[in-house]
């Protein structure tokens, strides 16, 4: 006969657990009833006003402008130097020289620290010093633990003042660039971006030209040295430092490292190249038979951030593009014409940017997609936006401001960039005010004023045999672009 099981010790625990569960469930009922059932019912307090952290700006006798921001939250320090130069200033026969110079300043070591030694020293201290030159400026930056400030800052100073331009590293960089040339037609998006710049600015413009084997072959080992000497002068430098430091001690260190560096009176004056639109209206096509989709870019020359209506144009961007914008809702979601779609007024600091729109679509949808883009541009000009569209776009921009100032380093970078390009330090706040004051009438006004459908150049990278209806159905001239890479 089976023995009867007993659980004398377990029963009280079961009772206790059951009572606890009942109490928890009942205690949650009122809270559940008060919880909003849809995200539109959620209410949030207004975001706090943006406040710039305290900073100090001063100038050394040799012309270096310095910004300091103390931030003692973490035992870290970082800094960057902006140098008034850029690839747009290089010789058109030596395209690639500026980029080589910027990379070589760091990878080529310094007069006191060969490349491998410099790499090892920085790695041992979990620090970094990096350098580069893009189209509009040169940059050298550093980061370190605050306890290593003195040591790493002196290395940072060496990279700026005493780069060694190691010949072996020079040849390595050139070899790497030649490899990138050989691979530059592997991605349709890269092709579209590169060729669109050429169509807008011109293939010989500093804003549209590309590095070629021939231009690399024209660059000799003395060229980076000469380029450096022309532009890396104290009067051309903005220096910003943020982190865990004492300002007076940092001033003393800056003076010790940079104070005796004297300007070279033979350095070149800096003239910013202008920009004009070269092509208009036509359709340009790059045939890539291996593709089963088209990458499309269209647009025209745009403006600068300091333009009077820049704030209103960014609100227009919000209405037009992005998740929930007209292009996304109409061309992607409703009509199913695109995998991705975008369109925005892309301004730059000191030369005209572009208005650009585009996306990716199946080959057979290429023409309807382009027609849809033109239609949405015309609707912006001819039909007022709704109050909801306006408010959603403005809220998206204004709510993002808090993220632009999360860290003091973001503020420092913004201050340096504004001074570099000659913008007022309160530019971001006047822009914010402009966004807040934007009206429905403003959106239609700037759309009519700045968007120019009759000047739009259209570029398609795709498979000609699969694009049906053909591009000629757009009613514009179709011109083929040869992207064959010239031999060295």
Secondary structure as UniProt FT lines:
FT   HELIX           8..34
FT   HELIX           39..41
FT   STRAND          56..59
FT   TURN            61..62
FT   STRAND          65..70
FT   STRAND          76..83
FT   HELIX           87..89
FT   HELIX           92..94
FT   TURN            95..96
FT   HELIX           97..107
FT   HELIX           115..124
FT   TURN            125..126
FT   STRAND          128..133
FT   STRAND          138..145
FT   HELIX           146..148
FT   HELIX           149..161
FT   HELIX           167..182
FT   TURN            183..185
FT   HELIX           188..201
FT   TURN            203..204
FT   TURN            206..208
FT   HELIX           213..217
FT   HELIX           221..231
FT   HELIX           234..236
FT   STRAND          237..243
FT   HELIX           247..258
FT   TURN            259..260
FT   TURN            265..266
FT   STRAND          283..287
FT   TURN            289..290
FT   STRAND          293..301
FT   TURN            305..306
FT   TURN            308..309
FT   HELIX           310..320
FT   TURN            323..324
FT   HELIX           326..327
FT   HELIX           328..334
FT   STRAND          340..346
FT   STRAND          354..362
FT   HELIX           363..365
FT   HELIX           366..382
FT   HELIX           387..399
FT   HELIX           401..404
FT   HELIX           408..420
FT   TURN            421..422
FT   TURN            425..426
FT   HELIX           427..437
FT   HELIX           440..450
FT   HELIX           453..455
FT   STRAND          457..462
FT   HELIX           464..466
FT   HELIX           471..474
FT   STRAND          478..480
//
